[in-house]
Amino acid sequence: MDISRNLLHLKIRSNMDASVISLFIPTGMEWIWLIIIGGIVIFGAKKIPEIAKSLGKAKGEFEKGQIEGTKEVKKMINSDDRLKLLKAAESLGINAEGLSDEELREAINKELSKAGK
């Protein structure tokens, strides 16, 4: 009985602590209002649209950079594959000039199947 009473007391106390803390820390919509009011106080009402516009441009540039970086990585991976294909074709005596990667793979597979027979 003492254990259950102690647990109930702790639960009530923790709920009271949480409610006391929530009085001093805004949750939900209060944060948004505090940020808006703070922004107006710090920057002024006329500067807010300019700041939002520059943040939007910065976000767009960041996303463009991410896309460009991804393309560069893919290009590097593909160029490594192309070099491997060219080396394999050269070792098998295949003229790789003017062939796409897929055509080169097919030519290499044909040569390998001929050599395997």
N, C-alpha and C positions, 0 to 999 in steps of 0.2 A: 504494500500500500504506500509506503514511504517513497518507493522508487517511482511509482506512477504519479504521485503528487509532485515529486521533484521534476519529473519530465514535463508535466503540465506547467509547472512554474517556469521552467526554462523556456518552454515554447511561448508562453505569454510574454515573458521578458524579452525574447528575441523579436517578437512581433512589435512590442513597444519600442525597442531600439530601432527597428526598421522604420516605424512611423515617425520617430523623432528625427532620424536622419533625413527622411524624405521631406521634412519641413524645410531643411536647409539646402537640399540639392534638388533643383527642379528636374522633373522628368516629363517626357513627352513634348507637348506643344510649347511648354515654357521655354525650352532651350531655343527653339526657333525664334520666338519673340525676343529673347535676350540677344541672340546673334544679330537679328535685324536692327534692334534698337542700338546695340553697340556699334554696328557698322555705320548707322546714320550719325551717331555721335562722333565717331572717330573720323570718318571720311566726308561726311556731309551728303545731303540728299542728291546733289548734282553729280557727284563722283561715282555713286553706286552703279549706274548703268555702264559707265566707262570701264569700271573694274570688272563687271560681269562680262562685258564684251571681250576684254583682254583675257580673262580666264577661259572663255569659250574658244578663242583663237589658240591659246596655249594648249588646250586639250586637243584641238584638231591637229595641231602640229605634232604633238606627242603621238597621237594615233597614226599619223602619216609616217612618222619615224619608225614606229613599231612594224607597220606593214612593209616598209622599205627594208628594214632589218631582216624580217622573215624572208622576203624575196632574195636578199643577198645570201642568206644561209642556204636556201634551197638551191640557188645558183651554184654555190660552192660545192654542195653535195653532188649536184648533177655534173659539175665539171670534173670532180674526182671520179665519178662513174665513167664519164667520157674518156678520161685518161686511161682508166683500166681497160675499157673496151678497145681503145686504140692500141695499147700494148699487146692485148691478146690477139687482135687482128694482125698486127705486125708479125708476131711470133708464128702465126699460122699462114702468113704470106697473103693476106687479104688486102686489097687496095681499099682503104677506108675513105678515100676522098669523095665527097659529095653524098655520103650515106648518112642517114639519120641514125640515132641511137638504136631504134627498133630494128631498122634494116641491118645494122651492124651486128646486133645480137643474133638475128636470123642467120646471117652469113657465117658467124662464128659457130653457131649450133650445127649448121650443115657441114662445115669443115670438120668439126669434132665427131659428128656421126659418121662421116666418110673414114676418118682415121680409126674409129672404133670398130669398123667392119673388117 
